Amino acid sequence: MNTTNIMIVGVGGQGSLLASKLLGNLLVGEGYDVKVSEVHGMSQRGGSVVTYVKYGDKVYSPIIAEGEADYIVSFEKIESARWMSCLKPNGKIIVNTQQIDPMPVITGKATYPSEVLDALVRDGVDVDSLDALSVAEQAGSSKAVNIVLMSRLAKYLDIPYDKWIDAIKSTVNAKFIELNLKAFETGYNL
């Protein structure tokens, strides 16, 4: 089996690290060799965060170089553009349409690029966009955006739904399991 490369990108505080832990646990449970690498950078709330998840029969390095990502799961629109160079020519990007203003926009030194996703589509990128924040809020909490995005990724990976549910139960803090299960189910059934 070839290695499958997934990047999870976002802004600090969005739950991308929990999403990568969930995905890693799921894939290990399925018998794959899995490597997960977290690159925090300025990951405090507001800073860019990227996590690499690679799996297959044998994985030698967790790092995903330019042009190697089969999937990019982007928790925020600008982050999708920031990491586009890593996507394979036939790769897919799953994007939360949420806009989180970076510091230059907050301070008035820049404007948020309004047509980020349109530009990706014009460039021929396979974009699957959704308002994961609204779906998470519908499920009970804005903090469940990460699980909603994982439910969208689940549509593209050949892993049964019930295995995802088991991974959520074994990965998420016990007091948040029901919320996260609802978020996953809501996102998955879109």
C-alpha positions in Angstrom: 0.0 0.0 0.0 1.2 3.5 -0.7 1.5 6.0 2.1 -1.5 8.4 2.5 -0.5 11.9 3.6 -2.9 14.2 5.5 -2.2 17.7 6.7 -4.4 19.3 9.3 -3.9 23.1 9.3 -5.5 25.8 11.3 -5.2 28.4 14.0 -4.2 27.8 17.6 -7.2 27.0 19.8 -9.3 25.4 17.1 -8.7 21.8 18.2 -6.4 20.7 15.3 -4.2 18.8 17.7 -7.1 16.8 19.1 -8.2 16.1 15.5 -4.7 14.7 14.6 -4.7 12.6 17.8 -8.1 11.2 16.9 -7.0 10.4 13.4 -3.8 8.8 14.6 -5.6 6.6 17.1 -8.1 5.6 14.4 -5.4 4.6 11.9 -3.3 2.7 14.5 -6.5 0.8 15.5 -6.9 -0.1 11.8 -3.5 -1.7 11.8 -1.6 0.9 9.8 1.9 2.2 10.5 1.2 5.8 11.5 3.4 8.8 12.0 2.1 12.1 13.4 4.1 15.2 13.7 2.9 18.5 15.2 4.5 21.7 14.1 3.1 24.3 16.5 4.9 27.5 15.4 3.0 30.3 17.1 0.2 28.0 18.2 -1.2 30.1 20.9 -4.6 31.3 20.1 -4.4 33.0 16.7 -1.1 31.5 15.4 -0.8 29.0 12.6 -0.7 25.3 13.4 0.0 22.4 11.2 0.0 18.7 11.9 1.2 15.9 9.6 -0.5 12.5 9.6 1.0 9.8 7.4 -0.1 6.2 7.3 0.4 3.0 5.3 2.1 -0.4 5.5 5.4 1.3 6.5 6.0 5.0 7.1 9.5 6.3 7.5 9.0 10.0 8.2 6.1 12.0 9.5 7.0 15.1 7.5 4.9 16.0 4.4 6.8 18.0 1.8 5.5 20.2 -1.0 3.3 18.3 -3.4 2.9 15.3 -1.2 -0.4 15.8 0.7 -3.3 13.6 -0.5 -5.6 15.7 1.8 -5.4 19.0 3.5 -8.0 19.6 6.2 -8.1 23.4 6.8 -9.8 24.8 9.8 -9.7 28.3 8.4 -9.7 29.8 4.9 -6.4 31.6 4.8 -4.7 28.5 6.2 -5.9 26.6 3.1 -4.0 29.0 0.9 -0.9 29.1 3.1 -0.4 25.3 2.8 -1.7 24.8 -0.8 1.8 24.1 -2.1 1.9 20.9 -0.2 -1.2 19.4 -1.9 -0.7 16.8 -4.6 -2.0 17.7 -8.1 -4.9 15.3 -7.6 -5.3 15.9 -3.9 -8.3 17.3 -2.1 -8.6 20.1 0.4 -11.4 20.2 2.9 -12.0 23.8 4.1 -13.9 25.3 6.9 -15.3 28.5 5.5 -14.8 30.2 8.9 -12.8 33.4 8.8 -10.4 34.2 11.7 -8.7 37.5 11.2 -4.9 37.3 11.6 -3.1 40.0 13.6 -2.3 42.2 10.6 -6.0 42.4 9.8 -7.0 43.0 13.4 -4.5 45.9 13.7 -5.7 47.4 10.4 -2.4 46.8 8.5 -4.0 44.4 6.0 -7.3 43.3 4.8 -8.6 39.7 4.8 -8.4 38.3 1.3 -12.1 37.8 0.4 -11.8 35.4 -2.4 -9.4 32.7 -1.0 -11.6 29.7 -1.9 -12.6 31.1 -5.3 -9.0 31.5 -6.2 -8.2 27.9 -5.2 -11.1 26.6 -7.4 -10.0 28.8 -10.3 -6.5 27.2 -10.0 -8.1 23.8 -10.4 -7.9 22.7 -6.8 -10.4 20.1 -5.6 -12.1 22.0 -2.8 -14.7 20.7 -0.5 -15.8 23.6 1.6 -18.3 23.7 4.5 -19.4 26.0 7.3 -18.1 23.7 10.0 -18.7 26.3 12.7 -22.4 26.4 12.0 -22.6 22.6 12.0 -20.7 22.4 15.3 -23.0 25.0 16.8 -26.0 23.0 15.6 -24.5 20.0 17.3 -24.1 21.9 20.6 -20.8 23.7 20.7 -18.6 25.9 18.5 -15.6 24.0 19.9 -16.6 20.9 17.9 -15.4 22.3 14.6 -12.5 19.9 14.6 -14.8 16.8 14.9 -17.1 18.2 12.1 -14.1 18.5 9.8 -13.0 15.0 10.7 -16.5 13.8 9.8 -16.0 15.3 6.4 -12.6 13.6 6.0 -14.3 10.3 7.0 -16.3 10.5 3.7 -13.0 10.2 1.7 -11.2 7.6 3.7 -12.0 3.9 3.5 -12.6 3.4 7.2 -16.1 2.3 8.5 -18.2 4.8 10.3 -18.3 2.7 13.5 -14.5 2.7 13.7 -14.6 6.5 13.8 -17.2 6.4 16.6 -14.9 4.0 18.6 -11.9 6.3 18.0 -13.9 9.3 19.3 -14.9 7.4 22.4 -11.4 6.4 23.1 -9.7 9.7 22.3 -12.0 12.5 23.6 -12.3 13.4 27.2 -15.2 11.5 28.7 -17.3 14.5 29.6 -17.2 15.7 26.0 -17.9 12.3 24.2 -21.6 12.8 23.6 -21.1 16.3 22.2 -18.4 15.1 19.9 -20.4 12.1 18.8 -23.3 14.4 17.9 -20.9 16.7 16.0 -19.5 13.8 14.0 -22.9 12.4 13.2 -24.2 15.8 12.2 -21.2 16.6 9.9 -21.1 13.1 8.5 -24.8 13.2 7.5 -24.6 16.5 5.6 
